[in-house]
Amino acid sequence: MRIVVRFLSVMAILLASVLPLRGDSGEALARIQDMGMQEIYDRASDLALKGNTDSAAYFYIVLAGKYSAGLSQEEKLLCLKACNNIGNIYYLKESYFSAFEFYFKSLNICEKNGFTDLEPVCYNNMGNFYAVFNDYEMAGKYYRQGLESTEKGVDTEMRIKILINLTAVSCYMNDSESARKYYDEFVGYSGKESMIGYFSLFHKALILSCEHKYIESVSVLRQALAFSDSLSLEPRYISSIYGQIARSYEAAGMLDSAIYWRRINEDYTAINDLSYFSTSNFRSLSELYESKGDAEMMRHYQKLYWMASDSVFNRSRFNEAKNSQFIYELDKIYQEVSFLTSEREQSRLRAEAQEKMLAVSATAIVVFLILLVVVWRQKRQLSASYEALYHRVQDQISQEGLLRKRYEDLSQQKSEEAGLSSAPGPLPGSDAGSGSDSAPASSPDSGGEQTVCASDTAQGGRLSEDQKTVIMEAVIGYMDEPANFCDPEFSLDKIAKAIGSNSKYVSSVVNECFGKNFRTFTNEYRVKEAIRRFSAEEYANYTMTAIGESVGFRSYTNFIDAFRRFTGITPSAYYKLSKQGKRPEPASDSRI
């Protein structure tokens, strides 16, 4: 019955406020449009002051829709205030995203036009929006911006509000240090705002609870409860105190005391018809009795919670339905006014633009042609640079092939002169003992035809030239097999172990003989193998990423980086050049 009465009363208010404006909606809108902006704002403010916020909303929405860049500063300021006010109306009607739209627009107008005096209001509104959805990080960000902007003006009341909000948000984020800083400042304004006394006690209790001082928090909350009697606070503030006392006792492990205060809050919320607080209370009592092991009471309050939860949900649906028509009308009027304002602004700009169109068009054509020529020249230069790099790499690969052939001829000649019957010397740094009876280790790519005996002849110090040559030849022989260095697990330790030496000597020889570190040495082998595979038939269907992975790179990014370091261009650019009839010769001697 109570819901029906409230519904009828609300509908009566809406009809009384809307019908005067909508006897003929088009005529009413035109009438408001013809009013001066200051007159519209004054009329809306007068209606809001009398408590008729619904009718005030229609005037505010028309004024908000009139905003454009061509307005004077005074007119823009009126639009800013209208956006803030219509946002507040949406906020109170729990249409938070519509509120956010106007809060955001007001902040945009404020920042673009330098209305620094209203920045704290805009930032505080944005913070309130995010706080509703428990996004305390974003809420704190906007509150801090609002606090900073209050230092430019003299709006003490707004600074106090923001400090109070920041104290609560800091507690909810368990940042007691920041909470105390904001708390100390807003308490310093005692006497300048009637609610400071209540918030000073309640927020002090929040801070103590955040610092795990639960019993002290309860003591302060009792003071807040006694103090609230002198202020005639709204019931929701009293219920908040009861709830916080129960939470502090629960956190301290005093479940009986927590249940006692929850039961007090249960009676209080029932008397004052605080549905939301009742729902939270029932849920907490159910959890408390579950912790106590009282299954019967737990089920009792769990049932009440479910019933209350359904009731709150239905009430939310009712409020949503109750306000939907009003919000729809506001949105429709705002969109219509925005469209009309935009049309007028566009007509003015169109008239100005037509006078400059010829000059602008001519300038644009000239600039376009210049840019076209510049881009064309740069493209030619880039293509020439890529082609030069491509040929340089090809020449380098060819030269390396010739050098390798000469090196092999010299090695063969040297072997023939030294006599094939002599056994190869041990690699320095090998782990096998001298004079071992075990068979000598086979070189990775020798196919069993050449052996490298492992001994422990190296006793530290610098390597001789002969030792360096032996290690270098073993390294080159091992790297002649792509399967070795194309293994993603390939490493310095692995090659050292494979050739019967150690990583220190192998690293030293690679650095001294090849003039590069082992990583660069390996990556160049892999890049050259990738170049060979670009033109190999068995890799014709491979993507760039697949080819990069096939030669041992763990990611395409690493492949591109190594390829560019070696060739100066990307793999895809190199591949395109090779497809233009400039492919490298796929030969095994393309390696170092």
Beta strands, then each sheet from edge to edge (+ up, - down):
strand 1: 441-442
strand 2: 451-452
sheet 1: 1+ 2-
end
